[in-house]
Structures are given as C-alpha cells and as structure tokens.
Amino acid sequence: MATARFPCISQAQPRGIPGHGKGFTKLLFLFPLQQGTCHGIACLLFTPRAMPFPNSSDLSPSSFVLASIPGLEAAHFWMAILLCSMYVLAVAGNCAVLLIVKTEPSLHAPMYFFLCMLAAIDLALSTSTVPRILSFYWFNTREISFGACLVQMFLIHTLSAIESTVLLAMAVDRYVAICHPLRHAAILTNTATVKIGLVALARGVLFFLPLPLLLLPLPFCSSRVLSHSFCLHQDVMNLACANTTPSMVYGLTAILLVMGLDAILICLSYILILKAVLRLASWKERLKVFSTCIAHICVVLAFYVPLIGLSVVHRFGKGLAPLVHITMGNIYILVPAVLNPIIYGVRTRQIQGRILKLINIYNNRTFQ
C-alpha cells in the first residue's frame, strides 16, 4: 500500500488545532493534502519530522530516478554507443564460450563447466542492467519503478554472489589439480561440478533475497535520485527516511560472509598452491605448473577489483563527482563480462583452437 510506504500520506480533514484557532483551520483548506501525495505546508507540519521536497515532483510515489552525469547530458548518445559496444562484445564472447563448450565433447570437463557458469552469470548480470541504461541514455527514460528497482537490485547482488562462489570453486579446482593431481579426477567429477553450481545458486539467493525484503516497508519521502544508472542495495537504502540499521547490518554481513569469505579462501588456496609449486625442483617446472593458474587469477582480479573499488566509492566517496560513481558502477557491471571470455580465450588452448577452427570454417564457406 502507498500509505504504508509513505507515512506522510493522509486524507486531509479540516479540524481545529489546540493553540492555533480557526485561522489555522482555514489554512488547511488553502493547502490541502491530496490522497497519495506528500507536499505543501500541511505535510511539513504534520509529519513526525520535516522531510525535504522531492527533487522531481512529476514522479510517481513508487519510483526512483537513475543518475545522469551533470553537464554531460548532451553526450548521453555517444556514451550509450560505448556501453552498447561493450555489451555486444560481452554477449558475443560469453555466447561463444557456451557454444564452444557445448559443441566440443573434449571440453565436457569440470573446468570448462565452471567457465560456462561464469559466462551464463555474466550474460545475466549485464542483460539485467545494460539495456535499461541504454534506454535511459537514448530515450531519456530516467524513471524506474520501485518494484523493478528491487528486482534489478536482487539480480545484481545475487548474481555477483554466485560468481564469487564459482570463482572459489575454480580456485579449489586449481588447488586439487596441482597439490593432489592423482585425486583430481575422483574429487571433481562432472556430477560434483553440477552440485557446486546448484549450491552457488542457492547460496546467492538465500543470502541476498532478504535485501529487497528489508527495503519494502521503508518510507521514501525524500529525493529519490540514485547515484548510479541502476539499483544497488546501499544506494537505494540511503534514500530511505527511516531507520535503516537492520538493512545496513544485514547487507554488510551478507557481503562479508559471501564475497569476503570467498576472497579469503581464494587467497588461502593460492598460498597452498604457491607452497606446492616452490617445492618443485626446477624453475621451468614451477612456471609451467603455475601458468595454469594465470587465467583464473586474472578473472578473480577482474571481478574483485571493481567490486572493492565500488565499495570504497560508496563508503568514502560521498563528496566525489557523480561521474566517478557512474563510471565505477558501469565498470563493475561490464568489465568482468567483457574480459572473462577474452582471458580464457587467450590462455586456454582448447578454446583458442576451437575458435580458430570455427573462423576457418566460416571463411571457407564465405569464399566458396
């Protein structure tokens, strides 16, 4: 109900106010409260605490405004071209990974199934945000409904948690392959890989489903302008005009228990891998073994560096220009999706060979 979300909404009724007399009662007729709105002198006087007026009075009560870069509104078209190009590259690269693994029986192994999981996550994450951003930049549709914002926020945080879990599983895969090579095939079977994927999905949903649920009952009577071109939990939470401590504490706890714990375990796995590598006799063997981890390390950095950067901007960058917030948000969404297929395409011979084979087949058909 609108009245539950916006406490300053009420039906205006003329009544005498102790200590003010009839003149004040007439004032209520001059500045009536319309059902479903929050404006006028009467609203300021009768709410528990005075709320600032919304920045955009033409917005519906249950919507938010996506952020734009002040002074660069005229450049939105060209910014959208750049974002669209990156999005197309991300979709093409990740779809290529999925297609290659599906059509090549020799790639039906745990490591490549993990790559498919990453590709599917990156496709879902970029598709849940970028088309809406492009709509904003090209058609100036800045308003996003409350429900759509919560759904987008849930998808972003849940998919990020799933990707973090998959990256941890890939680190464990590298640890077992290097430190316990004889047991690798028995431990990480295709069935075990599927179960890991289901656990990652359940973990992400269970930890981050409460985030939008905690925001549902909160009132939003102040400015509803977001600091990004999409919805994030902390961004939406900061716009609430009520006590957000439970939502803030749970959000921080969920991030620490998922992304924070995964990052620690990934670091621990590589410490153990490094110890095992240093026990090898020659530097040539050490480099050969450790080179199998380079692609995974690059993917981990592509995921966690933008995540940490975005968290730092949210925590300490309140005085930064809007350009910084919007740019960091777009990097967090698009950079991993663009880089992951390129990294594994370059570093993995099987995928690289299959891509070259497909290119040769296409060229032969074209020139025939």
Secondary structure, 3 states (H helix, E strand, C coil): CHHHHCCCCCCCCCCCCCCCHHHHHHHHHHCCCCCCCCCHHHHHHHCCCCCCCCCCCCCCCCEEECCCCCCCHHHHHHHHHHHHHHHHHHHHHHHHHHHHHHHCHHHCCHHHHHHHHHHHHHHHHHHCCHHHHHHHHHHCCCEEEHHHHHHHHHHHHHHHHHHHHHHHHHHHHHHHHHHCHHHHHHHCCHHHHHHHHHHHHHHHHHHHCHHHHHHCCCCCCCCCECCCCCCCHHHHHCCCCCCCHHHHHHHHHHHHHHHHHHHHHHHHHHHHHHHHHHCCCCHHHHHHHHHHHHHHHHHHHHHHHHHHHHHHHHHHCCCCCHHHHHHHHHHHHHHHHHHHHHHHHHHCHHHHHHHHHHHHHHHHHHHC
